[in-house]
Amino acid sequence: MTTSGVLASHPLVVLGVPAYNEERYIRECLQSIQRQSHQEFVVLIGDNASTDGTSEICAEFAAADRRFVHVRLPINVGGAANFSQLRRSSRSEFFAWIGAHDRIGPDYLSEHLQLLGRYPAVVGSYSYFERIDTAGAVIGRDRVRGLAECWGGRWSRYFWSIVSGEVSAIHSLFRRSLMPDMDFDALPGCDHVFLSGASFNGRFVAVPRRHYQWRWFGDRGTTSSERVTGRVGAAADSSGLIAAFDREYEQLPATQRELTRYRRFAHWLVRDKFGPDSWKWFRKADSIMSRVRLVRRIPWLFAARARTFQDGAPQ
């Protein structure tokens, strides 16, 4: 039984939409999902006790389109718990989180499904993305391929995910059988931990088209930490994030010999990347370059040459 008491099931795709006070944007988000060229899916909306008109809009979509399931939580459990609950409250071969203030292009599902069907060892397919402002105008275009750049063995992918620090892949279409069976910790940066576990389980691919539009807020009413944790005044805590990485490391589906062999190196990478000193501007550039040089120099770390995707094909 799920926490919400609702199970959203589909043989192929479930999209989870975590939402809190998104009255201004969620209609655009849900409409962009409705306009998909691939029309076979179910949408599970996790309404995190919104206090504006979000619930009414979600209920409207659920009433008009049976593919949309609206679940309103009685209390605000925080963004991290809402993300976790959406995954655990659904069943399908593939799953994706779509931000309630974001938008996806009409071929988001069709192109990602094509790649995932072609490459069974891929855990997630994501795309380049556009940044849009609060009015919906494009203000930037990003070509982020960090996790997709490493097609080595599972340990090289795991270490590379820490080094790259990329989080845009959280909006991948995931292969559920390879997703890590873990919940998000209620702390800023929890998506880093999840993506590292996913990288260990399988490879990522990046579609060289901008199917995802990520909305940028310059004057958000609540802080990122508050939205993730559900606690007013919550602050970023790097020690908590480091501890979360340590717990995940112990749960990796690896032999004890492997875990022992790579433990010290993994812990060093995490502490160097997310420790308090790494955020100081005068150390950041040198720190990043030293990590990249170190990782690329270790011969046993990369069992295969790193590959990137162009037009859906490995090169």
C-alpha positions as CSV (number, residue, x, y, z in Angstrom):
1,M,0.0,0.0,0.0
2,T,1.3,3.4,-0.9
3,T,1.4,6.3,1.5
4,S,-1.2,8.1,-0.6
5,G,-3.4,5.0,-0.9
6,V,-3.3,5.5,-4.7
7,L,-1.3,3.3,-7.2
8,A,-0.9,4.8,-10.7
9,S,-0.2,1.9,-13.1
10,H,0.6,1.7,-16.8
11,P,2.5,-1.0,-18.8
12,L,4.9,1.5,-20.3
13,V,5.2,5.0,-18.9
14,V,4.2,6.9,-15.8
15,L,5.2,10.6,-15.4
16,G,5.3,11.9,-11.8
17,V,4.7,15.6,-11.3
18,P,5.6,16.9,-7.8
19,A,3.8,20.2,-7.1
20,Y,3.6,22.7,-4.4
21,N,1.9,26.1,-4.9
22,E,2.3,26.0,-8.7
23,E,-0.9,27.7,-9.6
24,R,0.8,30.1,-12.1
25,Y,2.6,27.4,-14.0
26,I,1.2,23.9,-13.6
27,R,-1.4,24.3,-16.3
28,E,1.3,24.9,-18.9
29,C,3.2,21.9,-17.6
30,L,0.2,19.5,-17.8
31,Q,-0.7,20.8,-21.2
32,S,2.8,20.2,-22.5
33,I,2.4,16.6,-21.4
34,Q,-1.0,16.3,-23.1
35,R,0.6,17.4,-26.4
36,Q,3.1,14.5,-26.5
37,S,3.4,12.8,-29.9
38,H,3.5,9.5,-27.9
39,Q,0.1,9.4,-26.2
40,E,0.2,6.2,-24.1
41,F,1.0,7.2,-20.6
42,V,-0.3,8.0,-17.1
43,V,0.5,11.1,-15.1
44,L,0.6,11.0,-11.3
45,I,0.4,14.5,-9.8
46,G,1.7,14.7,-6.2
47,D,0.0,17.8,-4.8
48,N,2.1,18.6,-1.7
49,A,-0.7,20.3,0.4
50,S,-0.7,23.4,-1.9
51,T,-2.4,26.5,-0.4
52,D,-3.1,28.3,-3.7
53,G,-5.2,27.2,-6.7
54,T,-2.9,24.3,-7.7
55,S,-5.3,21.6,-6.4
56,E,-8.2,23.0,-8.4
57,I,-6.2,22.9,-11.6
58,C,-5.0,19.4,-11.0
59,A,-8.5,18.2,-10.2
60,E,-9.7,19.8,-13.4
61,F,-7.2,17.8,-15.5
62,A,-7.9,14.6,-13.7
63,A,-11.7,15.0,-14.3
64,A,-11.2,15.7,-18.0
65,D,-8.5,13.2,-18.9
66,R,-8.4,9.8,-17.2
67,R,-4.7,9.5,-17.8
68,F,-4.2,12.1,-15.1
69,V,-4.3,11.1,-11.4
70,H,-4.4,13.8,-8.8
71,V,-3.3,13.0,-5.3
72,R,-3.4,15.7,-2.7
73,L,-1.3,15.2,0.4
74,P,-2.8,16.4,3.7
75,I,0.4,18.0,4.9
76,N,3.5,19.4,3.2
77,V,6.0,16.5,3.4
78,G,8.8,18.4,1.5
79,G,9.9,18.1,-2.1
80,A,12.3,15.1,-1.4
81,A,9.5,12.9,0.1
82,N,7.1,13.9,-2.6
83,F,9.6,12.8,-5.3
84,S,10.0,9.5,-3.5
85,Q,6.3,8.9,-3.1
86,L,5.6,9.5,-6.7
87,R,8.0,6.7,-7.7
88,R,6.8,4.3,-5.1
89,S,3.1,5.1,-5.9
90,S,3.4,4.0,-9.5
91,R,4.2,1.0,-11.6
92,S,5.4,1.0,-15.2
93,E,8.4,0.0,-17.3
94,F,9.6,3.6,-17.5
95,F,9.2,6.6,-15.2
96,A,10.1,10.3,-15.2
97,W,9.8,13.3,-12.9
98,I,8.5,16.5,-14.6
99,G,8.7,19.7,-12.6
100,A,5.3,21.3,-12.1
101,H,6.7,24.7,-13.3
102,D,8.6,23.2,-16.2
103,R,7.5,22.2,-19.8
104,I,8.5,19.4,-22.1
105,G,8.6,19.3,-25.9
106,P,6.1,17.2,-27.9
107,D,8.7,14.6,-28.7
108,Y,10.1,14.2,-25.2
109,L,8.5,10.8,-24.7
110,S,8.8,9.4,-28.2
111,E,12.5,10.1,-28.6
112,H,13.5,8.9,-25.1
113,L,11.5,5.7,-25.5
114,Q,13.2,5.1,-28.8
115,L,16.6,5.3,-27.2
116,L,15.7,3.2,-24.2
117,G,14.2,0.6,-26.4
118,R,17.4,0.5,-28.5
119,Y,19.9,0.3,-25.6
120,P,18.7,-2.1,-22.8
121,A,21.7,-1.2,-20.6
122,V,20.7,2.4,-20.4
123,V,19.2,3.6,-17.1
124,G,18.0,7.0,-18.2
125,S,17.7,9.2,-21.3
126,Y,17.6,12.9,-21.0
127,S,18.1,15.9,-23.3
128,Y,19.7,19.3,-23.6
129,F,17.5,21.9,-22.0
130,E,16.3,25.4,-22.2
131,R,16.0,27.8,-19.3
132,I,12.8,29.9,-19.4
133,D,11.9,32.8,-17.2
134,T,8.7,33.3,-15.2
135,A,6.9,34.6,-18.3
136,G,7.9,31.5,-20.3
137,A,10.5,33.3,-22.5
138,V,13.8,31.4,-23.3
139,I,16.7,33.0,-21.5
140,G,19.4,30.4,-22.0
141,R,20.2,27.1,-23.7
142,D,22.4,24.5,-22.1
143,R,24.3,21.6,-23.5
144,V,24.9,19.4,-20.5
145,R,26.0,15.9,-21.2
146,G,28.0,15.1,-18.0
147,L,26.6,11.7,-17.1
148,A,26.1,10.7,-20.7
149,E,29.8,11.3,-21.4
150,C,30.9,8.2,-19.5
151,W,30.3,4.8,-21.0
152,G,32.8,2.9,-18.9
153,G,32.2,0.3,-16.3
154,R,29.9,0.8,-13.3
155,W,32.6,2.1,-11.0
156,S,33.9,4.6,-13.5
157,R,30.3,5.8,-14.0
158,Y,29.7,6.1,-10.3
159,F,32.9,8.1,-9.7
160,W,32.3,10.3,-12.8
161,S,28.8,11.2,-11.5
162,I,30.4,12.6,-8.4
163,V,33.1,14.5,-10.3
164,S,30.6,16.0,-12.9
165,G,28.1,17.0,-10.3
166,E,25.4,17.1,-12.9
167,V,21.7,17.1,-11.8
168,S,19.8,17.9,-15.1
169,A,19.6,14.1,-15.6
170,I,17.1,13.9,-12.8
171,H,14.5,14.7,-15.5
172,S,15.5,11.6,-17.5
173,L,13.1,9.1,-18.6
174,F,14.3,6.2,-16.4
175,R,14.2,2.5,-16.9
176,R,12.6,1.5,-13.6
177,S,14.3,-1.9,-13.4
178,L,17.7,-0.1,-13.2
179,M,16.6,2.8,-10.9
180,P,18.2,2.6,-7.5
181,D,15.7,1.4,-4.9
182,M,16.2,4.4,-2.6
183,D,14.2,7.3,-1.4
184,F,15.4,10.9,-1.5
185,D,16.8,12.2,1.7
186,A,15.2,15.4,3.0
187,L,18.3,17.6,2.3
188,P,19.5,19.9,-0.5
189,G,21.5,17.9,-3.0
190,C,19.6,14.7,-2.6
191,D,19.3,14.4,-6.4
192,H,23.1,14.0,-6.6
193,V,23.0,10.9,-4.5
194,F,20.2,9.4,-6.5
195,L,21.9,10.0,-9.8
196,S,25.1,8.4,-8.5
197,G,23.3,5.3,-7.6
198,A,21.5,5.3,-11.0
199,S,24.9,5.7,-12.8
200,F,26.2,2.7,-11.0
201,N,23.2,0.6,-12.1
202,G,23.3,1.7,-15.8
203,R,24.4,4.2,-18.4
204,F,22.9,7.5,-19.3
205,V,22.3,8.9,-22.8
206,A,21.7,12.5,-23.8
207,V,19.5,13.5,-26.7
208,P,21.1,16.4,-28.6
209,R,17.8,18.3,-28.8
210,R,16.1,20.5,-26.2
211,H,13.1,18.6,-25.1
212,Y,13.0,20.0,-21.6
213,Q,12.4,23.6,-20.5
214,W,13.5,24.4,-17.0
215,R,12.0,27.5,-15.4
216,W,14.4,29.8,-13.7
217,F,13.2,31.8,-10.7
218,G,15.2,34.9,-9.6
219,D,12.8,35.8,-6.8
220,R,11.3,32.6,-5.5
221,G,9.3,33.1,-2.4
222,T,10.7,30.0,-0.6
223,T,14.3,28.8,-0.6
224,S,15.4,25.7,-2.4
225,S,16.3,24.1,0.9
226,E,12.8,24.8,2.3
227,R,11.1,23.3,-0.7
228,V,13.2,20.1,-0.5
229,T,12.9,19.6,3.2
230,G,9.5,21.0,3.9
231,R,11.0,23.0,6.8
232,V,10.9,26.8,7.0
233,G,14.4,28.2,7.3
234,A,16.1,24.9,6.3
235,A,19.7,25.5,5.3
236,A,22.1,23.6,3.0
237,D,24.1,21.1,5.1
238,S,27.0,19.6,3.3
239,S,27.7,17.1,6.1
240,G,24.2,15.7,5.7
241,L,24.8,15.3,2.0
242,I,28.1,13.6,2.6
243,A,26.5,11.2,5.1
244,A,23.8,10.4,2.5
245,F,26.5,9.4,0.0
246,D,28.1,7.2,2.6
247,R,24.8,5.4,3.3
248,E,24.2,4.9,-0.5
249,Y,27.7,3.6,-1.0
250,E,27.1,0.8,1.5
251,Q,23.9,-0.2,-0.4
252,L,25.5,-0.4,-3.9
253,P,24.9,-3.8,-5.5
254,A,28.6,-4.6,-5.4
255,T,30.7,-7.3,-3.7
256,Q,32.2,-6.5,-0.3
257,R,35.6,-6.7,-1.8
258,E,34.8,-4.0,-4.4
259,L,33.3,-1.8,-1.7
260,T,36.3,-2.1,0.5
261,R,38.7,-1.6,-2.4
262,Y,37.1,1.7,-3.6
263,R,35.8,3.0,-0.4
264,R,38.6,5.5,0.4
265,F,38.7,6.9,-3.1
266,A,34.9,7.3,-3.2
267,H,34.8,9.0,0.1
268,W,37.6,11.4,-0.9
269,L,35.8,12.4,-4.1
270,V,32.5,13.1,-2.2
271,R,34.2,15.1,0.5
272,D,36.3,17.1,-2.0
273,K,33.2,17.8,-4.2
274,F,30.6,18.6,-1.5
275,G,32.7,19.5,1.5
276,P,32.4,23.1,2.8
277,D,35.8,24.3,1.4
278,S,34.9,23.2,-2.2
279,W,32.4,26.0,-2.4
280,K,35.0,28.8,-2.0
281,W,35.4,30.6,-5.3
282,F,39.2,30.7,-5.2
283,R,39.5,26.9,-4.9
284,K,36.7,25.8,-7.1
285,A,38.3,25.8,-10.5
286,D,41.5,24.2,-9.4
287,S,39.6,21.6,-7.4
288,I,37.5,20.6,-10.4
289,M,40.5,20.3,-12.7
290,S,42.5,18.2,-10.2
291,R,39.6,15.8,-9.8
292,V,39.2,15.4,-13.6
293,R,42.9,14.9,-14.1
294,L,43.0,12.3,-11.3
295,V,40.0,10.3,-12.5
296,R,41.1,10.2,-16.1
297,R,44.7,9.1,-15.2
298,I,43.7,5.9,-13.3
299,P,43.9,3.1,-15.9
300,W,41.6,0.6,-14.1
301,L,38.9,3.2,-13.6
302,F,37.8,3.4,-17.2
303,A,37.2,-0.1,-18.6
304,A,35.9,1.4,-21.8
305,R,36.5,4.6,-23.7
306,A,34.0,7.4,-22.8
307,R,31.4,7.8,-25.5
308,T,28.9,10.5,-26.3
309,F,25.7,10.4,-28.3
310,Q,25.0,12.3,-31.5
311,D,21.5,11.9,-33.0
312,G,20.9,8.9,-30.7
313,A,23.9,6.8,-31.8
314,P,27.0,6.1,-29.8
315,Q,30.3,7.2,-31.5
